[in-house]
Amino acid sequence: MKHLSRRQFFLGLSVALPLLVALDARYIEPKRVRLRRIPFPGVSGKRIRFVHITDIHHKGDRAYLESIVSSINSLSPDFVCFTGDLIEEAAMAPEALGILAGIKSPVYGVPGNHDYWSKAVFEPFERTFAATGGGWMQDGEAVTADRSFVLKGISSLSFRRGSLKPSASLPTIVLMHYPAWVKNLPAEKFALILAGHSHGGQVRLPFYGPIFVPFGVDQYDLGMYQTAAGPLYVNSGLGWFPVPIRFNCRPEITVFET
């Protein structure tokens, strides 16, 4: 049996490794959803669990979105937060909303830039989210059923600096699409700020980070950041845009729990 020389081995590796990375980035990682658990301070001794999802970009892959809903339901969260970009084309809205309607917890959400750009009518969004016990919040707010939190939603059209303040009576969670808009929040310590939009860059190089992020992200591309307004969490999203590629940046369901 002939053995490979050291040179032949490393030459083969140099050819095979990029191919394996490319196959993973195109066919495996885009749907290899990660469940990320993050400890969250308790509220008056209550046990709390809620989920953050974002940037679904539903393009018709029904099985994938149904698997997301199944995963969320298996967690039995107190509520679910969605921070925008459900669709890219208005024609995809009925199917996406029909699947999300299967979530068995209140779902609170805000639109993302692609939801606006799709020219979709938002009344069906409002009905679907309300039917779960949650709400579609365009510059609106809601109190969770157990009265543990106030949720405040920011639309993706505009946001005036200092126009949003935390509740005086309950911990306040802010839902917004663009992470960079945390700079427009007052330094009044919101309990948590949730955002998406960045997709984590989709392709993240080791020791370097994302090779590209869209507008409205700035330095807040992925994960937890301590800001003057309170902790900001940026989720890597569940979908992709513009190409179906992810590397070192898996799609994510984030679970906050005491």
Secondary structure by P-SEA (a helix, b strand, c coil): cccccaaaaaaaaaaaaaaaaaaaacccccccccbbbbbbbbccccbbbbbbbcccccccaaaaaaaaaaaaaaacccbbbbcccccccccaaaaaaaaacccccbbbbbbcaaaaaacccaaaaaaaaaaaccccccccccccccccbbbbbbcccccccccccccccbbbbbbbcccccccccccccccbbbbcccccccccccccccccccccccccccccccccccbbbbbcccccccccccccccbbbbbbcc
